[in-house]
């Protein structure tokens, strides 16, 4: 019975430990600690006990080692055994010999054995959590391929090699549509412990995800021939990647885009058709700003002394390109260059008025709304009618206000339209 129970405990937890990737030495150490705790609970000390793991038989043996003393000199029943009792166990024993007696696991009682099982299971779970935390901490920045197994309102749970990963709503591309069982790719973004339990956060919106996709799809990036200097994203809408080649024979942009765009297309598809602008990086801030505003053509850049603000002039018909739908292009360009950019249209010889000079007439918020839709000058506003202003501002400026804006500007020029 002793052997069977010992083997049972060892084998059952050895299988669990193997499944969880826990090393044999670690398991043995846990087993010994647990059994020593049982001994301490019953005898108040484990000094007179030896716990031995029998590798061949796959079982734990516990020996109670006591010194043989005269019956009338017995002081400690845990570390000493009276001669009379010792001789009944082994007639060959003599005074002050050491007697090793095997203790059966069931002698500790059913409750103690159950507690030992629970403690073992808990210790293995703790080690598994530590292993998961360490494993995924080393994988931060790495792309993983997992299976969606639960879609919730605020997040999505992904199974990766039996480990639960969390994809928060804020890290999902707005156009993402996944169902249970779908395969998903994302980058490991953060690993933290919440009440001792590891939480692995993955992301599809992080610039890091786009960078890793470039490394996977473009050999020159993976090999370090092309370096990604900076990546900025508006997930699902547009992204800009500044690249530089460390080999003059390799065109950085051409290599990233590929023949007929074949390389970039696979990345675009993964990102739900997110537009990707790949530009050549430049240390020259003027040149970098011009490139960052692609696909718009830039005529002039006026940069502040601290290089944190820039006024950019573009052709009249390029303003909407420079700003982009909802201002996405200019926002990304500003983040890529770490410079706040204002876009102005090329002005004809005739006089024009900066739209911001009408702050007093319409208020700063209204003027900023006009600026955001590409109306940086008074004449740019007069190119639109009332309905067009309402449509472009998504109703932020209603028809009554649009009519007043046009009227005030017309009076300023003393012209009729």
KEGULO-519868 format. One record per residue (C-alpha): residue number from 1; residue in one letter; x, y, z. Coordinates in Angstrom, 1 decimal. Layout:
N
+-----+-----+--------+--------+--------+
|   n | res |     px |     py |     pz |
+-----+-----+--------+--------+--------+
| NUM |   A |      X |      Y |      Z |
...
+-----+-----+--------+--------+--------+
This chain:
417
+-----+-----+--------+--------+--------+
|   n | res |     px |     py |     pz |
+-----+-----+--------+--------+--------+
|   1 |   X |    0.0 |    0.0 |    0.0 |
|   2 |   X |    2.9 |    2.3 |    0.9 |
|   3 |   X |    4.6 |    1.8 |   -2.4 |
|   4 |   X |    1.4 |    2.0 |   -4.4 |
|   5 |   X |    0.3 |    5.3 |   -2.8 |
|   6 |   X |    3.8 |    6.8 |   -3.1 |
|   7 |   X |    4.0 |    5.8 |   -6.7 |
|   8 |   X |    0.6 |    7.1 |   -7.4 |
|   9 |   X |    1.4 |   10.5 |   -6.1 |
|  10 |   X |    4.8 |   10.7 |   -7.8 |
|  11 |   X |    3.5 |    9.5 |  -11.2 |
|  12 |   X |    0.4 |   11.6 |  -11.3 |
|  13 |   X |    2.4 |   14.8 |  -10.6 |
|  14 |   X |    5.3 |   13.8 |  -12.8 |
|  15 |   X |    2.8 |   13.6 |  -15.7 |
|  16 |   X |    1.4 |   17.0 |  -14.9 |
|  17 |   X |    4.8 |   18.5 |  -14.5 |
|  18 |   X |    5.9 |   17.1 |  -17.9 |
|  19 |   X |    2.8 |   18.5 |  -19.6 |
|  20 |   X |    3.6 |   21.9 |  -18.0 |
|  21 |   X |    7.2 |   21.8 |  -19.0 |
|  22 |   X |    8.5 |   21.6 |  -15.4 |
|  23 |   X |   11.9 |   20.0 |  -15.0 |
|  24 |   X |   12.3 |   16.7 |  -13.2 |
|  25 |   X |   14.7 |   18.2 |  -10.6 |
|  26 |   X |   12.2 |   21.0 |   -9.8 |
|  27 |   X |    9.5 |   18.4 |   -9.3 |
|  28 |   X |   11.6 |   16.4 |   -7.0 |
|  29 |   X |   12.5 |   19.5 |   -5.0 |
|  30 |   X |    8.7 |   20.3 |   -4.7 |
|  31 |   X |    7.9 |   16.7 |   -3.6 |
|  32 |   X |   10.5 |   16.8 |   -0.9 |
|  33 |   X |    9.4 |   20.2 |    0.4 |
|  34 |   X |    5.8 |   19.0 |    0.6 |
|  35 |   X |    6.6 |   15.8 |    2.4 |
|  36 |   X |    8.9 |   17.6 |    4.8 |
|  37 |   X |    6.0 |   20.0 |    5.6 |
|  38 |   X |    3.8 |   16.9 |    6.4 |
|  39 |   X |    6.5 |   15.6 |    8.7 |
|  40 |   X |    6.9 |   19.0 |   10.5 |
|  41 |   X |    3.2 |   19.2 |   11.0 |
|  42 |   X |    3.1 |   15.8 |   12.7 |
|  43 |   X |    6.4 |   15.8 |   14.5 |
|  44 |   X |    7.1 |   19.6 |   14.8 |
|  45 |   X |   10.5 |   19.0 |   13.2 |
|  46 |   X |   12.0 |   17.2 |   10.2 |
|  47 |   X |   15.6 |   17.0 |   11.5 |
|  48 |   X |   15.4 |   13.3 |   12.2 |
|  49 |   X |   13.9 |   12.4 |    8.9 |
|  50 |   X |   15.3 |   11.6 |    5.5 |
|  51 |   X |   13.3 |   11.9 |    2.3 |
|  52 |   X |   14.6 |    9.8 |   -0.6 |
|  53 |   X |   13.4 |    9.7 |   -4.1 |
|  54 |   X |   13.8 |    6.3 |   -5.7 |
|  55 |   X |   14.3 |    7.0 |   -9.4 |
|  56 |   X |   14.2 |    3.4 |  -10.5 |
|  57 |   X |   10.9 |    2.6 |   -8.8 |
|  58 |   X |    9.4 |    6.1 |   -9.2 |
|  59 |   X |    8.5 |    6.6 |   -5.6 |
|  60 |   X |    9.3 |    8.6 |   -2.5 |
|  61 |   X |   10.5 |    7.0 |    0.7 |
|  62 |   X |   10.5 |    8.6 |    4.1 |
|  63 |   X |   12.9 |    7.3 |    6.8 |
|  64 |   X |   12.7 |    8.2 |   10.5 |
|  65 |   X |   16.2 |    8.0 |   11.9 |
|  66 |   X |   16.6 |    7.7 |   15.7 |
|  67 |   X |   19.5 |    7.0 |   18.0 |
|  68 |   X |   19.2 |    3.9 |   20.3 |
|  69 |   X |   19.3 |    5.0 |   23.9 |
|  70 |   X |   18.8 |    3.3 |   27.3 |
|  71 |   X |   15.1 |    3.1 |   28.2 |
|  72 |   X |   15.6 |    5.3 |   31.3 |
|  73 |   X |   17.6 |    8.0 |   29.3 |
|  74 |   X |   14.9 |    8.7 |   26.7 |
|  75 |   X |   14.6 |   12.5 |   26.4 |
|  76 |   X |   13.3 |   13.1 |   22.9 |
|  77 |   X |   10.9 |   10.5 |   21.3 |
|  78 |   X |   11.4 |   12.1 |   17.9 |
|  79 |   X |   15.2 |   11.8 |   17.7 |
|  80 |   X |   15.7 |    8.8 |   20.1 |
|  81 |   X |   14.3 |    5.3 |   20.4 |
|  82 |   X |   14.5 |    3.2 |   23.6 |
|  83 |   X |   16.7 |    0.1 |   23.5 |
|  84 |   X |   13.8 |   -2.3 |   24.2 |
|  85 |   X |   11.7 |   -1.0 |   21.3 |
|  86 |   X |   14.7 |   -0.9 |   19.0 |
|  87 |   X |   15.5 |   -4.5 |   19.7 |
|  88 |   X |   12.0 |   -5.6 |   18.8 |
|  89 |   X |   12.4 |   -4.0 |   15.4 |
|  90 |   X |   16.0 |   -5.2 |   14.9 |
|  91 |   X |   17.7 |   -7.6 |   17.3 |
|  92 |   X |   21.2 |   -6.7 |   16.0 |
|  93 |   X |   21.0 |   -3.1 |   17.2 |
|  94 |   X |   23.2 |   -1.9 |   20.0 |
|  95 |   X |   23.1 |    1.2 |   22.2 |
|  96 |   X |   23.8 |    4.5 |   20.4 |
|  97 |   X |   23.4 |    2.9 |   17.0 |
|  98 |   X |   21.2 |    4.7 |   14.5 |
|  99 |   X |   17.9 |    3.1 |   13.5 |
| 100 |   X |   16.2 |    4.0 |   10.2 |
| 101 |   X |   12.5 |    3.1 |   10.1 |
| 102 |   X |   10.5 |    3.7 |    7.0 |
| 103 |   X |    7.4 |    5.8 |    7.5 |
| 104 |   X |    4.3 |    5.0 |    5.5 |
| 105 |   X |    2.7 |    7.9 |    3.8 |
| 106 |   X |   -0.8 |    6.8 |    4.9 |
| 107 |   X |    0.5 |    6.9 |    8.5 |
| 108 |   X |    0.2 |   10.7 |    8.2 |
| 109 |   X |   -3.6 |   10.3 |    7.9 |
| 110 |   X |   -6.0 |   10.8 |    5.0 |
| 111 |   X |   -6.4 |   14.5 |    5.6 |
| 112 |   X |   -2.6 |   15.1 |    5.5 |
| 113 |   X |   -2.3 |   13.2 |    2.3 |
| 114 |   X |   -5.1 |   15.2 |    0.7 |
| 115 |   X |   -3.4 |   18.4 |    1.8 |
| 116 |   X |   -0.2 |   17.2 |    0.4 |
| 117 |   X |   -1.8 |   16.6 |   -3.0 |
| 118 |   X |   -3.4 |   20.0 |   -3.0 |
| 119 |   X |   -0.1 |   21.7 |   -2.0 |
| 120 |   X |    1.7 |   19.8 |   -4.8 |
| 121 |   X |   -0.9 |   20.9 |   -7.3 |
| 122 |   X |   -0.7 |   24.5 |   -6.1 |
| 123 |   X |    3.1 |   24.6 |   -6.3 |
| 124 |   X |    3.0 |   23.2 |   -9.8 |
| 125 |   X |    0.5 |   25.8 |  -10.9 |
| 126 |   X |    2.7 |   28.5 |   -9.4 |
| 127 |   X |    5.8 |   27.3 |  -11.2 |
| 128 |   X |    3.7 |   27.0 |  -14.4 |
| 129 |   X |    2.7 |   30.7 |  -14.0 |
| 130 |   X |    6.3 |   31.7 |  -13.4 |
| 131 |   X |    7.4 |   29.8 |  -16.5 |
| 132 |   X |    4.7 |   31.4 |  -18.7 |
| 133 |   X |    5.6 |   34.8 |  -17.4 |
| 134 |   X |    9.3 |   34.3 |  -18.1 |
| 135 |   X |    8.7 |   32.7 |  -21.5 |
| 136 |   X |    6.4 |   35.4 |  -22.8 |
| 137 |   X |    8.5 |   38.2 |  -21.2 |
| 138 |   X |   11.3 |   37.0 |  -23.6 |
| 139 |   X |    8.8 |   37.1 |  -26.5 |
| 140 |   X |    7.8 |   40.7 |  -26.2 |
| 141 |   X |    8.0 |   42.2 |  -29.7 |
| 142 |   X |    7.5 |   38.7 |  -31.3 |
| 143 |   X |    4.6 |   37.9 |  -33.6 |
| 144 |   X |    2.6 |   34.9 |  -32.5 |
| 145 |   X |    0.0 |   32.8 |  -34.3 |
| 146 |   X |   -3.0 |   31.8 |  -32.2 |
| 147 |   X |   -6.6 |   30.7 |  -32.3 |
| 148 |   X |   -9.5 |   32.8 |  -31.2 |
| 149 |   X |  -11.5 |   31.0 |  -28.6 |
| 150 |   X |  -13.7 |   33.7 |  -27.0 |
| 151 |   X |  -14.8 |   37.1 |  -28.4 |
| 152 |   X |  -16.0 |   39.4 |  -25.7 |
| 153 |   X |  -17.2 |   43.0 |  -25.7 |
| 154 |   X |  -14.0 |   44.6 |  -24.3 |
| 155 |   X |  -11.4 |   42.0 |  -25.5 |
| 156 |   X |  -10.7 |   38.8 |  -27.3 |
| 157 |   X |   -9.1 |   35.7 |  -25.8 |
| 158 |   X |   -6.6 |   33.9 |  -28.0 |
| 159 |   X |   -5.1 |   30.4 |  -27.4 |
| 160 |   X |   -1.4 |   30.1 |  -28.1 |
| 161 |   X |    0.1 |   26.7 |  -27.3 |
| 162 |   X |   -2.4 |   26.2 |  -24.5 |
| 163 |   X |   -1.7 |   29.7 |  -23.0 |
| 164 |   X |   -4.4 |   32.3 |  -22.8 |
| 165 |   X |   -3.5 |   35.6 |  -24.4 |
| 166 |   X |   -5.6 |   38.8 |  -24.3 |
| 167 |   X |   -6.3 |   41.1 |  -27.3 |
| 168 |   X |   -8.0 |   44.2 |  -25.9 |
| 169 |   X |  -10.5 |   46.0 |  -28.1 |
| 170 |   X |   -8.2 |   49.0 |  -28.2 |
| 171 |   X |   -5.5 |   46.8 |  -29.8 |
| 172 |   X |   -7.8 |   45.4 |  -32.5 |
| 173 |   X |   -7.9 |   47.0 |  -36.0 |
| 174 |   X |  -11.3 |   48.6 |  -36.3 |
| 175 |   X |  -12.0 |   46.5 |  -39.4 |
| 176 |   X |  -11.0 |   43.3 |  -37.7 |
| 177 |   X |  -13.8 |   40.7 |  -37.7 |
| 178 |   X |  -12.9 |   37.4 |  -35.9 |
| 179 |   X |  -15.0 |   34.5 |  -34.7 |
| 180 |   X |  -14.2 |   31.6 |  -32.5 |
| 181 |   X |  -11.8 |   29.2 |  -34.1 |
| 182 |   X |  -10.3 |   31.8 |  -36.5 |
| 183 |   X |   -6.5 |   32.0 |  -36.7 |
| 184 |   X |   -5.0 |   35.4 |  -35.7 |
| 185 |   X |   -1.6 |   37.1 |  -35.9 |
| 186 |   X |   -0.5 |   39.7 |  -33.4 |
| 187 |   X |    2.6 |   40.9 |  -31.6 |
| 188 |   X |    3.3 |   40.3 |  -27.9 |
| 189 |   X |    3.1 |   43.8 |  -26.4 |
| 190 |   X |    3.1 |   43.4 |  -22.6 |
| 191 |   X |    3.4 |   40.7 |  -20.0 |
| 192 |   X |    2.4 |   41.5 |  -16.4 |
| 193 |   X |    1.3 |   39.7 |  -13.3 |
| 194 |   X |   -2.2 |   40.4 |  -11.8 |
| 195 |   X |   -2.5 |   38.8 |   -8.4 |
| 196 |   X |    0.2 |   36.3 |   -9.3 |
| 197 |   X |   -1.4 |   35.3 |  -12.6 |
| 198 |   X |    0.4 |   36.3 |  -15.8 |
| 199 |   X |   -1.5 |   38.4 |  -18.2 |
| 200 |   X |   -0.1 |   38.4 |  -21.8 |
| 201 |   X |   -1.4 |   41.4 |  -23.9 |
| 202 |   X |   -1.1 |   41.1 |  -27.6 |
| 203 |   X |   -1.7 |   43.8 |  -30.2 |
| 204 |   X |   -2.5 |   44.3 |  -33.9 |
| 205 |   X |   -2.5 |   48.1 |  -33.7 |
| 206 |   X |    1.0 |   48.7 |  -32.4 |
| 207 |   X |    3.7 |   50.1 |  -34.8 |
| 208 |   X |    5.7 |   47.1 |  -33.5 |
| 209 |   X |    3.3 |   44.7 |  -35.2 |
| 210 |   X |    3.9 |   46.5 |  -38.6 |
| 211 |   X |    7.6 |   46.5 |  -38.1 |
| 212 |   X |    7.7 |   42.7 |  -37.4 |
| 213 |   X |    5.5 |   42.1 |  -40.5 |
| 214 |   X |    8.1 |   44.0 |  -42.5 |
| 215 |   X |   10.8 |   41.8 |  -41.1 |
| 216 |   X |    8.8 |   38.6 |  -41.9 |
| 217 |   X |    8.0 |   39.7 |  -45.5 |
| 218 |   X |   11.1 |   41.6 |  -46.6 |
| 219 |   X |   14.4 |   39.7 |  -46.4 |
| 220 |   X |   16.5 |   42.9 |  -46.6 |
| 221 |   X |   14.8 |   44.2 |  -43.4 |
| 222 |   X |   15.3 |   40.9 |  -41.6 |
| 223 |   X |   19.0 |   40.8 |  -42.6 |
| 224 |   X |   19.5 |   44.4 |  -41.5 |
| 225 |   X |   20.4 |   45.8 |  -44.9 |
| 226 |   X |   17.3 |   48.0 |  -44.7 |
| 227 |   X |   16.6 |   49.6 |  -41.3 |
| 228 |   X |   13.2 |   50.9 |  -40.2 |
| 229 |   X |   13.9 |   54.3 |  -38.7 |
| 230 |   X |   10.4 |   55.1 |  -37.5 |
| 231 |   X |    6.9 |   53.7 |  -37.9 |
| 232 |   X |    3.6 |   55.6 |  -37.2 |
| 233 |   X |    0.1 |   54.2 |  -37.6 |
| 234 |   X |   -3.6 |   55.1 |  -37.7 |
| 235 |   X |   -4.6 |   51.4 |  -37.5 |
| 236 |   X |   -6.8 |   50.3 |  -40.4 |
| 237 |   X |   -6.5 |   53.7 |  -42.1 |
| 238 |   X |   -2.9 |   54.6 |  -42.9 |
| 239 |   X |    0.7 |   54.2 |  -41.8 |
| 240 |   X |    4.0 |   55.7 |  -42.7 |
| 241 |   X |    7.3 |   53.9 |  -42.5 |
| 242 |   X |   10.7 |   55.8 |  -42.8 |
| 243 |   X |   13.4 |   53.4 |  -44.1 |
| 244 |   X |   17.1 |   53.7 |  -44.9 |
| 245 |   X |   19.4 |   51.3 |  -46.8 |
| 246 |   X |   22.8 |   50.5 |  -45.5 |
| 247 |   X |   23.8 |   49.2 |  -48.9 |
| 248 |   X |   24.0 |   51.8 |  -51.7 |
| 249 |   X |   23.1 |   49.1 |  -54.2 |
| 250 |   X |   19.7 |   48.5 |  -52.5 |
| 251 |   X |   16.8 |   50.9 |  -53.0 |
| 252 |   X |   15.1 |   50.9 |  -49.6 |
| 253 |   X |   11.7 |   51.9 |  -50.8 |
| 254 |   X |   11.7 |   49.7 |  -53.9 |
| 255 |   X |   12.8 |   46.6 |  -51.9 |
| 256 |   X |   10.0 |   47.2 |  -49.3 |
| 257 |   X |    7.3 |   47.7 |  -51.9 |
| 258 |   X |    8.5 |   44.9 |  -54.2 |
| 259 |   X |    7.8 |   44.3 |  -57.9 |
| 260 |   X |    4.3 |   45.6 |  -58.6 |
| 261 |   X |    3.8 |   46.0 |  -54.9 |
| 262 |   X |    3.8 |   42.3 |  -54.2 |
| 263 |   X |    5.7 |   42.5 |  -50.9 |
| 264 |   X |    3.8 |   45.4 |  -49.4 |
| 265 |   X |    0.4 |   43.9 |  -50.5 |
| 266 |   X |    0.7 |   40.9 |  -48.2 |
| 267 |   X |    1.3 |   43.3 |  -45.3 |
| 268 |   X |   -1.6 |   45.5 |  -46.4 |
| 269 |   X |   -3.9 |   42.6 |  -46.5 |
| 270 |   X |   -2.9 |   41.5 |  -43.0 |
| 271 |   X |   -3.7 |   45.0 |  -41.8 |
| 272 |   X |   -7.2 |   45.1 |  -43.3 |
| 273 |   X |   -6.1 |   47.1 |  -46.4 |
| 274 |   X |   -4.3 |   49.8 |  -44.3 |
| 275 |   X |   -2.5 |   52.2 |  -46.7 |
| 276 |   X |    1.2 |   52.1 |  -46.1 |
| 277 |   X |    3.5 |   54.9 |  -47.3 |
| 278 |   X |    7.1 |   53.8 |  -47.4 |
| 279 |   X |    9.5 |   56.8 |  -47.6 |
| 280 |   X |   13.3 |   57.3 |  -47.6 |
| 281 |   X |   14.5 |   58.6 |  -44.3 |
| 282 |   X |   16.5 |   61.8 |  -44.2 |
| 283 |   X |   18.5 |   63.6 |  -41.5 |
| 284 |   X |   17.5 |   66.8 |  -43.2 |
| 285 |   X |   14.3 |   67.9 |  -41.5 |
| 286 |   X |   13.1 |   69.9 |  -44.5 |
| 287 |   X |   13.5 |   66.9 |  -46.8 |
| 288 |   X |   11.9 |   64.5 |  -44.3 |
| 289 |   X |    8.8 |   66.7 |  -43.9 |
| 290 |   X |    8.4 |   66.9 |  -47.7 |
| 291 |   X |    8.6 |   63.1 |  -47.9 |
| 292 |   X |    6.4 |   62.5 |  -44.9 |
| 293 |   X |    3.5 |   64.4 |  -46.6 |
| 294 |   X |    3.4 |   62.0 |  -49.5 |
| 295 |   X |    1.4 |   61.6 |  -51.7 |
| 296 |   X |    1.1 |   65.4 |  -51.7 |
| 297 |   X |    3.6 |   67.5 |  -53.6 |
| 298 |   X |    5.3 |   70.0 |  -51.3 |
| 299 |   X |    6.4 |   73.4 |  -52.7 |
| 300 |   X |    7.9 |   75.1 |  -49.6 |
| 301 |   X |    8.7 |   74.3 |  -46.0 |
| 302 |   X |    9.2 |   77.1 |  -43.4 |
| 303 |   X |   10.6 |   75.5 |  -40.3 |
| 304 |   X |   10.9 |   77.1 |  -36.8 |
| 305 |   X |   14.3 |   77.5 |  -35.2 |
| 306 |   X |   13.6 |   74.7 |  -32.7 |
| 307 |   X |   12.4 |   72.6 |  -35.7 |
| 308 |   X |    9.2 |   71.7 |  -33.8 |
| 309 |   X |    6.8 |   73.7 |  -36.1 |
| 310 |   X |    6.6 |   73.9 |  -39.8 |
| 311 |   X |    4.4 |   75.8 |  -42.3 |
| 312 |   X |    4.1 |   73.9 |  -45.6 |
| 313 |   X |    2.9 |   75.2 |  -48.9 |
| 314 |   X |    1.3 |   72.9 |  -51.4 |
| 315 |   X |   -0.5 |   73.4 |  -54.7 |
| 316 |   X |   -4.1 |   74.3 |  -54.5 |
| 317 |   X |   -5.3 |   70.9 |  -55.7 |
| 318 |   X |   -2.9 |   69.0 |  -53.4 |
| 319 |   X |   -4.3 |   70.4 |  -50.1 |
| 320 |   X |   -6.7 |   67.5 |  -49.6 |
| 321 |   X |   -4.0 |   65.0 |  -50.3 |
| 322 |   X |   -1.6 |   66.6 |  -47.8 |
| 323 |   X |   -4.3 |   66.7 |  -45.1 |
| 324 |   X |   -5.8 |   63.3 |  -45.9 |
| 325 |   X |   -9.2 |   62.0 |  -45.0 |
| 326 |   X |  -10.1 |   63.2 |  -41.6 |
| 327 |   X |   -6.6 |   64.8 |  -41.3 |
| 328 |   X |   -4.9 |   61.4 |  -41.1 |
| 329 |   X |   -2.1 |   62.2 |  -43.5 |
| 330 |   X |   -1.0 |   65.4 |  -41.8 |
| 331 |   X |   -1.3 |   63.8 |  -38.3 |
| 332 |   X |    1.0 |   60.9 |  -39.3 |
| 333 |   X |    3.4 |   63.2 |  -41.0 |
| 334 |   X |    3.6 |   65.3 |  -37.8 |
| 335 |   X |    4.3 |   62.2 |  -35.7 |
| 336 |   X |    6.8 |   60.8 |  -38.1 |
| 337 |   X |    8.8 |   64.0 |  -38.2 |
| 338 |   X |    8.2 |   65.0 |  -34.6 |
| 339 |   X |    7.2 |   68.4 |  -35.9 |
| 340 |   X |    3.7 |   70.1 |  -35.8 |
| 341 |   X |    2.9 |   70.7 |  -39.5 |
| 342 |   X |    0.4 |   73.3 |  -40.8 |
| 343 |   X |   -0.5 |   73.0 |  -44.5 |
| 344 |   X |   -1.2 |   76.1 |  -46.7 |
| 345 |   X |   -2.2 |   76.3 |  -50.3 |
| 346 |   X |   -0.2 |   78.1 |  -52.9 |
| 347 |   X |   -1.6 |   81.6 |  -53.1 |
| 348 |   X |   -2.1 |   83.5 |  -56.4 |
| 349 |   X |   -0.8 |   87.0 |  -56.9 |
| 350 |   X |   -4.1 |   88.4 |  -55.8 |
| 351 |   X |   -4.4 |   89.1 |  -52.1 |
| 352 |   X |   -5.7 |   86.4 |  -49.8 |
| 353 |   X |   -6.3 |   86.2 |  -46.1 |
| 354 |   X |   -5.2 |   83.6 |  -43.6 |
| 355 |   X |   -8.3 |   81.9 |  -42.3 |
| 356 |   X |   -7.0 |   82.2 |  -38.7 |
| 357 |   X |   -7.5 |   85.9 |  -39.0 |
| 358 |   X |  -11.2 |   85.3 |  -38.7 |
| 359 |   X |  -11.0 |   83.9 |  -35.1 |
| 360 |   X |  -12.7 |   87.0 |  -33.8 |
| 361 |   X |  -15.6 |   86.6 |  -36.3 |
| 362 |   X |  -16.3 |   82.9 |  -36.0 |
| 363 |   X |  -14.4 |   81.6 |  -33.0 |
| 364 |   X |  -11.3 |   79.5 |  -32.8 |
| 365 |   X |  -13.1 |   76.2 |  -33.0 |
| 366 |   X |  -15.0 |   77.0 |  -36.2 |
| 367 |   X |  -11.8 |   78.4 |  -37.8 |
| 368 |   X |   -9.9 |   75.2 |  -36.9 |
| 369 |   X |  -12.7 |   73.1 |  -38.4 |
| 370 |   X |  -12.4 |   75.1 |  -41.6 |
| 371 |   X |   -8.6 |   74.6 |  -41.5 |
| 372 |   X |   -9.0 |   70.9 |  -41.0 |
| 373 |   X |  -10.9 |   70.5 |  -44.2 |
| 374 |   X |   -8.2 |   72.3 |  -46.2 |
| 375 |   X |   -9.7 |   75.8 |  -46.1 |
| 376 |   X |   -6.5 |   77.6 |  -44.8 |
| 377 |   X |   -7.3 |   80.9 |  -46.5 |
| 378 |   X |  -10.4 |   83.0 |  -47.1 |
| 379 |   X |  -10.5 |   82.4 |  -50.8 |
| 380 |   X |  -10.3 |   78.6 |  -50.2 |
| 381 |   X |  -13.6 |   78.9 |  -48.3 |
| 382 |   X |  -15.2 |   80.9 |  -51.1 |
| 383 |   X |  -14.5 |   78.0 |  -53.5 |
| 384 |   X |  -17.1 |   76.0 |  -51.6 |
| 385 |   X |  -20.8 |   76.5 |  -51.3 |
| 386 |   X |  -22.9 |   76.2 |  -48.2 |
| 387 |   X |  -23.8 |   72.5 |  -48.8 |
| 388 |   X |  -20.2 |   71.6 |  -49.5 |
| 389 |   X |  -19.0 |   73.2 |  -46.2 |
| 390 |   X |  -21.7 |   71.3 |  -44.2 |
| 391 |   X |  -20.9 |   68.0 |  -45.9 |
| 392 |   X |  -17.1 |   68.3 |  -45.5 |
| 393 |   X |  -17.4 |   69.2 |  -41.8 |
| 394 |   X |  -19.8 |   66.4 |  -41.1 |
| 395 |   X |  -22.4 |   68.9 |  -39.9 |
| 396 |   X |  -20.1 |   70.5 |  -37.3 |
| 397 |   X |  -20.8 |   73.7 |  -39.3 |
| 398 |   X |  -24.5 |   73.8 |  -40.1 |
| 399 |   X |  -26.1 |   75.6 |  -43.1 |
| 400 |   X |  -26.9 |   78.8 |  -41.2 |
| 401 |   X |  -23.3 |   79.2 |  -39.9 |
| 402 |   X |  -21.9 |   78.2 |  -43.3 |
| 403 |   X |  -24.0 |   80.9 |  -45.0 |
| 404 |   X |  -22.8 |   83.5 |  -42.4 |
| 405 |   X |  -19.1 |   82.5 |  -42.9 |
| 406 |   X |  -19.4 |   83.0 |  -46.7 |
| 407 |   X |  -21.2 |   86.3 |  -46.2 |
| 408 |   X |  -18.6 |   87.7 |  -43.8 |
| 409 |   X |  -15.7 |   86.6 |  -46.1 |
| 410 |   X |  -17.4 |   88.0 |  -49.2 |
| 411 |   X |  -17.8 |   91.4 |  -47.4 |
| 412 |   X |  -14.1 |   91.3 |  -46.5 |
| 413 |   X |  -13.2 |   91.0 |  -50.1 |
| 414 |   X |  -16.1 |   93.3 |  -51.1 |
| 415 |   X |  -16.9 |   90.8 |  -53.9 |
| 416 |   X |  -20.1 |   89.0 |  -54.9 |
| 417 |   X |  -20.1 |   85.2 |  -55.5 |
+-----+-----+--------+--------+--------+
